[in-house]
Amino acid sequence: MPACWAAARGFRLKSVLASGASGHSGPSADDSGGLLVYETETLEEAEALIREDPFTKGGVFLTWTIRGWKPIMANPALFPV
């Protein structure tokens, strides 16, 4: 992650977490992309969140693909409720 992105990271994390919709996020190991997991009722709500994300507005996120997901199980030690 370039240094200019790192400076905005703290603000972004606070903003996204304050929305109550983001559970998990992070870059891929090679910085070629990343994964954001939003909890929303509709794909349109997820689209609105990504469009308002500070990284989208700042030009960090240029493209994205939104897919619905049906979680079946999770390790409660890693993902506490």
Jmol script that loads the backbone (N, CA, C; Angstrom):
load data "model"
ATOM      1  N   MET A   1       0.852  -1.184   0.000  1.00  0.00           N
ATOM      2  CA  MET A   1       0.000   0.000   0.000  1.00  0.00           C
ATOM      3  C   MET A   1       0.889   1.236   0.000  1.00  0.00           C
ATOM      4  N   PRO A   2       0.729   2.119  -0.972  1.00  0.00           N
ATOM      5  CA  PRO A   2       1.519   3.351  -0.997  1.00  0.00           C
ATOM      6  C   PRO A   2       1.322   4.176   0.271  1.00  0.00           C
ATOM      7  N   ALA A   3       2.318   4.937   0.650  1.00  0.00           N
ATOM      8  CA  ALA A   3       2.284   5.721   1.884  1.00  0.00           C
ATOM      9  C   ALA A   3       1.080   6.659   1.954  1.00  0.00           C
ATOM     10  N   CYS A   4       0.693   7.256   0.821  1.00  0.00           N
ATOM     11  CA  CYS A   4      -0.444   8.191   0.845  1.00  0.00           C
ATOM     12  C   CYS A   4      -1.741   7.456   1.202  1.00  0.00           C
ATOM     13  N   TRP A   5      -1.836   6.181   0.833  1.00  0.00           N
ATOM     14  CA  TRP A   5      -3.038   5.408   1.188  1.00  0.00           C
ATOM     15  C   TRP A   5      -3.031   5.069   2.665  1.00  0.00           C
ATOM     16  N   ALA A   6      -1.846   4.765   3.185  1.00  0.00           N
ATOM     17  CA  ALA A   6      -1.738   4.409   4.591  1.00  0.00           C
ATOM     18  C   ALA A   6      -2.210   5.543   5.486  1.00  0.00           C
ATOM     19  N   ALA A   7      -1.951   6.783   5.082  1.00  0.00           N
ATOM     20  CA  ALA A   7      -2.381   7.934   5.871  1.00  0.00           C
ATOM     21  C   ALA A   7      -3.898   8.010   5.987  1.00  0.00           C
ATOM     22  N   ALA A   8      -4.602   7.593   4.951  1.00  0.00           N
ATOM     23  CA  ALA A   8      -6.063   7.652   4.955  1.00  0.00           C
ATOM     24  C   ALA A   8      -6.694   6.405   5.573  1.00  0.00           C
ATOM     25  N   ARG A   9      -5.884   5.378   5.816  1.00  0.00           N
ATOM     26  CA  ARG A   9      -6.428   4.098   6.256  1.00  0.00           C
ATOM     27  C   ARG A   9      -7.187   4.202   7.585  1.00  0.00           C
ATOM     28  N   GLY A  10      -6.614   4.913   8.561  1.00  0.00           N
ATOM     29  CA  GLY A  10      -7.274   5.041   9.858  1.00  0.00           C
ATOM     30  C   GLY A  10      -8.640   5.690   9.732  1.00  0.00           C
ATOM     31  N   PHE A  11      -8.712   6.766   8.939  1.00  0.00           N
ATOM     32  CA  PHE A  11      -9.991   7.436   8.716  1.00  0.00           C
ATOM     33  C   PHE A  11     -10.983   6.486   8.048  1.00  0.00           C
ATOM     34  N   ARG A  12     -10.502   5.751   7.033  1.00  0.00           N
ATOM     35  CA  ARG A  12     -11.371   4.844   6.303  1.00  0.00           C
ATOM     36  C   ARG A  12     -11.925   3.775   7.233  1.00  0.00           C
ATOM     37  N   LEU A  13     -11.061   3.184   8.049  1.00  0.00           N
ATOM     38  CA  LEU A  13     -11.511   2.127   8.950  1.00  0.00           C
ATOM     39  C   LEU A  13     -12.580   2.637   9.903  1.00  0.00           C
ATOM     40  N   LYS A  14     -12.365   3.802  10.475  1.00  0.00           N
ATOM     41  CA  LYS A  14     -13.359   4.375  11.385  1.00  0.00           C
ATOM     42  C   LYS A  14     -14.668   4.636  10.658  1.00  0.00           C
ATOM     43  N   SER A  15     -14.594   5.179   9.456  1.00  0.00           N
ATOM     44  CA  SER A  15     -15.787   5.508   8.682  1.00  0.00           C
ATOM     45  C   SER A  15     -16.581   4.263   8.317  1.00  0.00           C
ATOM     46  N   VAL A  16     -15.891   3.242   7.820  1.00  0.00           N
ATOM     47  CA  VAL A  16     -16.575   2.031   7.391  1.00  0.00           C
ATOM     48  C   VAL A  16     -17.132   1.275   8.591  1.00  0.00           C
ATOM     49  N   LEU A  17     -16.375   1.171   9.650  1.00  0.00           N
ATOM     50  CA  LEU A  17     -16.872   0.479  10.830  1.00  0.00           C
ATOM     51  C   LEU A  17     -18.055   1.209  11.459  1.00  0.00           C
ATOM     52  N   ALA A  18     -18.036   2.536  11.412  1.00  0.00           N
ATOM     53  CA  ALA A  18     -19.144   3.313  11.960  1.00  0.00           C
ATOM     54  C   ALA A  18     -20.443   3.042  11.212  1.00  0.00           C
ATOM     55  N   SER A  19     -20.339   2.655   9.941  1.00  0.00           N
ATOM     56  CA  SER A  19     -21.549   2.360   9.164  1.00  0.00           C
ATOM     57  C   SER A  19     -22.235   1.099   9.658  1.00  0.00           C
ATOM     58  N   GLY A  20     -21.496   0.256  10.384  1.00  0.00           N
ATOM     59  CA  GLY A  20     -22.066  -0.977  10.899  1.00  0.00           C
ATOM     60  C   GLY A  20     -22.225  -2.070   9.865  1.00  0.00           C
ATOM     61  N   ALA A  21     -21.747  -1.853   8.661  1.00  0.00           N
ATOM     62  CA  ALA A  21     -21.978  -2.808   7.581  1.00  0.00           C
ATOM     63  C   ALA A  21     -20.741  -3.603   7.187  1.00  0.00           C
ATOM     64  N   SER A  22     -19.585  -3.241   7.691  1.00  0.00           N
ATOM     65  CA  SER A  22     -18.367  -3.928   7.265  1.00  0.00           C
ATOM     66  C   SER A  22     -17.911  -4.880   8.344  1.00  0.00           C
ATOM     67  N   GLY A  23     -17.724  -6.123   7.942  1.00  0.00           N
ATOM     68  CA  GLY A  23     -17.248  -7.100   8.895  1.00  0.00           C
ATOM     69  C   GLY A  23     -15.767  -7.374   8.745  1.00  0.00           C
ATOM     70  N   HIS A  24     -15.311  -7.500   7.506  1.00  0.00           N
ATOM     71  CA  HIS A  24     -13.932  -7.892   7.256  1.00  0.00           C
ATOM     72  C   HIS A  24     -13.443  -7.221   5.974  1.00  0.00           C
ATOM     73  N   SER A  25     -12.169  -6.871   5.953  1.00  0.00           N
ATOM     74  CA  SER A  25     -11.602  -6.305   4.731  1.00  0.00           C
ATOM     75  C   SER A  25     -10.087  -6.412   4.783  1.00  0.00           C
ATOM     76  N   GLY A  26      -9.473  -6.353   3.612  1.00  0.00           N
ATOM     77  CA  GLY A  26      -8.028  -6.336   3.547  1.00  0.00           C
ATOM     78  C   GLY A  26      -7.528  -6.554   2.138  1.00  0.00           C
ATOM     79  N   PRO A  27      -6.262  -6.193   1.912  1.00  0.00           N
ATOM     80  CA  PRO A  27      -5.661  -6.357   0.589  1.00  0.00           C
ATOM     81  C   PRO A  27      -5.226  -7.802   0.376  1.00  0.00           C
ATOM     82  N   SER A  28      -5.086  -8.185  -0.875  1.00  0.00           N
ATOM     83  CA  SER A  28      -4.497  -9.483  -1.180  1.00  0.00           C
ATOM     84  C   SER A  28      -3.008  -9.418  -0.842  1.00  0.00           C
ATOM     85  N   ALA A  29      -2.389 -10.564  -0.662  1.00  0.00           N
ATOM     86  CA  ALA A  29      -0.990 -10.613  -0.247  1.00  0.00           C
ATOM     87  C   ALA A  29      -0.052  -9.901  -1.226  1.00  0.00           C
ATOM     88  N   ASP A  30      -0.417  -9.899  -2.505  1.00  0.00           N
ATOM     89  CA  ASP A  30       0.442  -9.254  -3.502  1.00  0.00           C
ATOM     90  C   ASP A  30      -0.019  -7.846  -3.866  1.00  0.00           C
ATOM     91  N   ASP A  31      -0.974  -7.299  -3.122  1.00  0.00           N
ATOM     92  CA  ASP A  31      -1.520  -5.955  -3.353  1.00  0.00           C
ATOM     93  C   ASP A  31      -2.151  -5.780  -4.736  1.00  0.00           C
ATOM     94  N   SER A  32      -2.564  -6.871  -5.356  1.00  0.00           N
ATOM     95  CA  SER A  32      -3.210  -6.765  -6.665  1.00  0.00           C
ATOM     96  C   SER A  32      -4.709  -6.537  -6.552  1.00  0.00           C
ATOM     97  N   GLY A  33      -5.227  -6.542  -5.366  1.00  0.00           N
ATOM     98  CA  GLY A  33      -6.666  -6.369  -5.139  1.00  0.00           C
ATOM     99  C   GLY A  33      -6.950  -6.521  -3.661  1.00  0.00           C
ATOM    100  N   GLY A  34      -8.190  -6.814  -3.347  1.00  0.00           N
ATOM    101  CA  GLY A  34      -8.550  -6.984  -1.951  1.00  0.00           C
ATOM    102  C   GLY A  34      -9.959  -7.538  -1.827  1.00  0.00           C
ATOM    103  N   LEU A  35     -10.383  -7.674  -0.597  1.00  0.00           N
ATOM    104  CA  LEU A  35     -11.700  -8.217  -0.304  1.00  0.00           C
ATOM    105  C   LEU A  35     -12.362  -7.367   0.761  1.00  0.00           C
ATOM    106  N   LEU A  36     -13.593  -6.983   0.507  1.00  0.00           N
ATOM    107  CA  LEU A  36     -14.423  -6.302   1.492  1.00  0.00           C
ATOM    108  C   LEU A  36     -15.670  -7.151   1.679  1.00  0.00           C
ATOM    109  N   VAL A  37     -16.043  -7.390   2.919  1.00  0.00           N
ATOM    110  CA  VAL A  37     -17.274  -8.129   3.203  1.00  0.00           C
ATOM    111  C   VAL A  37     -18.214  -7.167   3.904  1.00  0.00           C
ATOM    112  N   TYR A  38     -19.283  -6.814   3.225  1.00  0.00           N
ATOM    113  CA  TYR A  38     -20.318  -5.951   3.801  1.00  0.00           C
ATOM    114  C   TYR A  38     -21.527  -6.795   4.156  1.00  0.00           C
ATOM    115  N   GLU A  39     -22.182  -6.451   5.239  1.00  0.00           N
ATOM    116  CA  GLU A  39     -23.441  -7.093   5.585  1.00  0.00           C
ATOM    117  C   GLU A  39     -24.568  -6.117   5.250  1.00  0.00           C
ATOM    118  N   THR A  40     -25.281  -6.405   4.172  1.00  0.00           N
ATOM    119  CA  THR A  40     -26.390  -5.554   3.730  1.00  0.00           C
ATOM    120  C   THR A  40     -27.569  -6.427   3.341  1.00  0.00           C
ATOM    121  N   GLU A  41     -28.712  -5.827   3.236  1.00  0.00           N
ATOM    122  CA  GLU A  41     -29.912  -6.552   2.820  1.00  0.00           C
ATOM    123  C   GLU A  41     -29.962  -6.757   1.308  1.00  0.00           C
ATOM    124  N   THR A  42     -29.368  -5.818   0.563  1.00  0.00           N
ATOM    125  CA  THR A  42     -29.432  -5.895  -0.900  1.00  0.00           C
ATOM    126  C   THR A  42     -28.065  -5.598  -1.513  1.00  0.00           C
ATOM    127  N   LEU A  43     -27.909  -6.025  -2.764  1.00  0.00           N
ATOM    128  CA  LEU A  43     -26.682  -5.699  -3.490  1.00  0.00           C
ATOM    129  C   LEU A  43     -26.572  -4.196  -3.726  1.00  0.00           C
ATOM    130  N   GLU A  44     -27.705  -3.532  -3.878  1.00  0.00           N
ATOM    131  CA  GLU A  44     -27.719  -2.079  -4.086  1.00  0.00           C
ATOM    132  C   GLU A  44     -27.171  -1.343  -2.860  1.00  0.00           C
ATOM    133  N   GLU A  45     -27.483  -1.848  -1.667  1.00  0.00           N
ATOM    134  CA  GLU A  45     -26.936  -1.232  -0.450  1.00  0.00           C
ATOM    135  C   GLU A  45     -25.418  -1.394  -0.409  1.00  0.00           C
ATOM    136  N   ALA A  46     -24.929  -2.551  -0.818  1.00  0.00           N
ATOM    137  CA  ALA A  46     -23.484  -2.769  -0.864  1.00  0.00           C
ATOM    138  C   ALA A  46     -22.835  -1.831  -1.883  1.00  0.00           C
ATOM    139  N   GLU A  47     -23.484  -1.668  -3.028  1.00  0.00           N
ATOM    140  CA  GLU A  47     -22.970  -0.753  -4.063  1.00  0.00           C
ATOM    141  C   GLU A  47     -22.894   0.673  -3.524  1.00  0.00           C
ATOM    142  N   ALA A  48     -23.909   1.099  -2.787  1.00  0.00           N
ATOM    143  CA  ALA A  48     -23.907   2.452  -2.225  1.00  0.00           C
ATOM    144  C   ALA A  48     -22.764   2.614  -1.218  1.00  0.00           C
ATOM    145  N   LEU A  49     -22.510   1.586  -0.414  1.00  0.00           N
ATOM    146  CA  LEU A  49     -21.423   1.661   0.557  1.00  0.00           C
ATOM    147  C   LEU A  49     -20.066   1.780  -0.127  1.00  0.00           C
ATOM    148  N   ILE A  50     -19.838   0.993  -1.152  1.00  0.00           N
ATOM    149  CA  ILE A  50     -18.537   1.055  -1.825  1.00  0.00           C
ATOM    150  C   ILE A  50     -18.362   2.394  -2.545  1.00  0.00           C
ATOM    151  N   ARG A  51     -19.435   2.935  -3.097  1.00  0.00           N
ATOM    152  CA  ARG A  51     -19.341   4.240  -3.779  1.00  0.00           C
ATOM    153  C   ARG A  51     -19.038   5.375  -2.797  1.00  0.00           C
ATOM    154  N   GLU A  52     -19.482   5.241  -1.548  1.00  0.00           N
ATOM    155  CA  GLU A  52     -19.249   6.269  -0.532  1.00  0.00           C
ATOM    156  C   GLU A  52     -17.983   6.017   0.279  1.00  0.00           C
ATOM    157  N   ASP A  53     -17.339   4.896   0.060  1.00  0.00           N
ATOM    158  CA  ASP A  53     -16.134   4.561   0.808  1.00  0.00           C
ATOM    159  C   ASP A  53     -15.051   5.616   0.538  1.00  0.00           C
ATOM    160  N   PRO A  54     -14.348   6.069   1.570  1.00  0.00           N
ATOM    161  CA  PRO A  54     -13.291   7.060   1.361  1.00  0.00           C
ATOM    162  C   PRO A  54     -12.225   6.612   0.361  1.00  0.00           C
ATOM    163  N   PHE A  55     -11.951   5.312   0.284  1.00  0.00           N
ATOM    164  CA  PHE A  55     -10.960   4.841  -0.683  1.00  0.00           C
ATOM    165  C   PHE A  55     -11.497   4.931  -2.105  1.00  0.00           C
ATOM    166  N   THR A  56     -12.782   4.761  -2.304  1.00  0.00           N
ATOM    167  CA  THR A  56     -13.358   4.932  -3.637  1.00  0.00           C
ATOM    168  C   THR A  56     -13.284   6.405  -4.028  1.00  0.00           C
ATOM    169  N   LYS A  57     -13.714   7.261  -3.121  1.00  0.00           N
ATOM    170  CA  LYS A  57     -13.704   8.697  -3.403  1.00  0.00           C
ATOM    171  C   LYS A  57     -12.292   9.233  -3.595  1.00  0.00           C
ATOM    172  N   GLY A  58     -11.309   8.592  -2.970  1.00  0.00           N
ATOM    173  CA  GLY A  58      -9.931   9.030  -3.094  1.00  0.00           C
ATOM    174  C   GLY A  58      -9.174   8.377  -4.239  1.00  0.00           C
ATOM    175  N   GLY A  59      -9.854   7.562  -5.032  1.00  0.00           N
ATOM    176  CA  GLY A  59      -9.220   6.962  -6.196  1.00  0.00           C
ATOM    177  C   GLY A  59      -8.415   5.698  -5.931  1.00  0.00           C
ATOM    178  N   VAL A  60      -8.526   5.139  -4.726  1.00  0.00           N
ATOM    179  CA  VAL A  60      -7.829   3.892  -4.415  1.00  0.00           C
ATOM    180  C   VAL A  60      -8.577   2.717  -5.022  1.00  0.00           C
ATOM    181  N   PHE A  61      -9.882   2.669  -4.791  1.00  0.00           N
ATOM    182  CA  PHE A  61     -10.718   1.624  -5.388  1.00  0.00           C
ATOM    183  C   PHE A  61     -11.201   2.137  -6.740  1.00  0.00           C
ATOM    184  N   LEU A  62     -10.735   1.523  -7.806  1.00  0.00           N
ATOM    185  CA  LEU A  62     -11.110   1.955  -9.154  1.00  0.00           C
ATOM    186  C   LEU A  62     -12.182   1.066  -9.768  1.00  0.00           C
ATOM    187  N   THR A  63     -12.128  -0.212  -9.489  1.00  0.00           N
ATOM    188  CA  THR A  63     -13.130  -1.165  -9.990  1.00  0.00           C
ATOM    189  C   THR A  63     -13.476  -2.134  -8.871  1.00  0.00           C
ATOM    190  N   TRP A  64     -14.636  -2.740  -8.991  1.00  0.00           N
ATOM    191  CA  TRP A  64     -15.053  -3.734  -8.005  1.00  0.00           C
ATOM    192  C   TRP A  64     -16.123  -4.632  -8.606  1.00  0.00           C
ATOM    193  N   THR A  65     -16.278  -5.763  -7.980  1.00  0.00           N
ATOM    194  CA  THR A  65     -17.329  -6.713  -8.325  1.00  0.00           C
ATOM    195  C   THR A  65     -18.072  -7.038  -7.043  1.00  0.00           C
ATOM    196  N   ILE A  66     -19.383  -6.952  -7.078  1.00  0.00           N
ATOM    197  CA  ILE A  66     -20.190  -7.258  -5.904  1.00  0.00           C
ATOM    198  C   ILE A  66     -20.901  -8.581  -6.148  1.00  0.00           C
ATOM    199  N   ARG A  67     -20.764  -9.469  -5.180  1.00  0.00           N
ATOM    200  CA  ARG A  67     -21.424 -10.773  -5.253  1.00  0.00           C
ATOM    201  C   ARG A  67     -22.135 -11.034  -3.936  1.00  0.00           C
ATOM    202  N   GLY A  68     -23.315 -11.600  -4.023  1.00  0.00           N
ATOM    203  CA  GLY A  68     -23.999 -12.055  -2.824  1.00  0.00           C
ATOM    204  C   GLY A  68     -23.256 -13.253  -2.251  1.00  0.00           C
ATOM    205  N   TRP A  69     -23.377 -13.468  -0.967  1.00  0.00           N
ATOM    206  CA  TRP A  69     -22.669 -14.562  -0.303  1.00  0.00           C
ATOM    207  C   TRP A  69     -23.584 -15.152   0.746  1.00  0.00           C
ATOM    208  N   LYS A  70     -23.598 -16.456   0.841  1.00  0.00           N
ATOM    209  CA  LYS A  70     -24.408 -17.161   1.829  1.00  0.00           C
ATOM    210  C   LYS A  70     -23.471 -17.902   2.775  1.00  0.00           C
ATOM    211  N   PRO A  71     -23.051 -17.249   3.846  1.00  0.00           N
ATOM    212  CA  PRO A  71     -22.140 -17.928   4.776  1.00  0.00           C
ATOM    213  C   PRO A  71     -22.826 -19.132   5.411  1.00  0.00           C
ATOM    214  N   ILE A  72     -22.089 -20.205   5.515  1.00  0.00           N
ATOM    215  CA  ILE A  72     -22.638 -21.431   6.084  1.00  0.00           C
ATOM    216  C   ILE A  72     -22.081 -21.664   7.482  1.00  0.00           C
ATOM    217  N   MET A  73     -20.810 -21.368   7.666  1.00  0.00           N
ATOM    218  CA  MET A  73     -20.214 -21.525   8.987  1.00  0.00           C
ATOM    219  C   MET A  73     -19.035 -20.573   9.136  1.00  0.00           C
ATOM    220  N   ALA A  74     -18.668 -20.329  10.379  1.00  0.00           N
ATOM    221  CA  ALA A  74     -17.517 -19.495  10.672  1.00  0.00           C
ATOM    222  C   ALA A  74     -16.928 -19.944  11.995  1.00  0.00           C
ATOM    223  N   ASN A  75     -15.653 -19.807  12.137  1.00  0.00           N
ATOM    224  CA  ASN A  75     -14.981 -20.118  13.372  1.00  0.00           C
ATOM    225  C   ASN A  75     -15.270 -18.987  14.362  1.00  0.00           C
ATOM    226  N   PRO A  76     -16.023 -19.256  15.436  1.00  0.00           N
ATOM    227  CA  PRO A  76     -16.380 -18.166  16.372  1.00  0.00           C
ATOM    228  C   PRO A  76     -15.174 -17.525  17.043  1.00  0.00           C
ATOM    229  N   ALA A  77     -14.058 -18.249  17.117  1.00  0.00           N
ATOM    230  CA  ALA A  77     -12.850 -17.648  17.697  1.00  0.00           C
ATOM    231  C   ALA A  77     -12.282 -16.572  16.790  1.00  0.00           C
ATOM    232  N   LEU A  78     -12.490 -16.722  15.477  1.00  0.00           N
ATOM    233  CA  LEU A  78     -11.994 -15.733  14.509  1.00  0.00           C
ATOM    234  C   LEU A  78     -13.026 -14.653  14.203  1.00  0.00           C
ATOM    235  N   PHE A  79     -14.295 -15.016  14.264  1.00  0.00           N
ATOM    236  CA  PHE A  79     -15.385 -14.090  13.912  1.00  0.00           C
ATOM    237  C   PHE A  79     -16.433 -14.086  15.017  1.00  0.00           C
ATOM    238  N   PRO A  80     -16.118 -13.469  16.171  1.00  0.00           N
ATOM    239  CA  PRO A  80     -17.093 -13.457  17.271  1.00  0.00           C
ATOM    240  C   PRO A  80     -18.339 -12.669  16.894  1.00  0.00           C
ATOM    241  N   VAL A  81     -19.433 -13.087  17.436  1.00  0.00           N
ATOM    242  CA  VAL A  81     -20.718 -12.424  17.154  1.00  0.00           C
ATOM    243  C   VAL A  81     -20.858 -11.203  18.018  1.00  0.00           C
TER     244      VAL A  81
END
end "model"
wireframe off; spacefill off
backbone 0.3
color backbone group
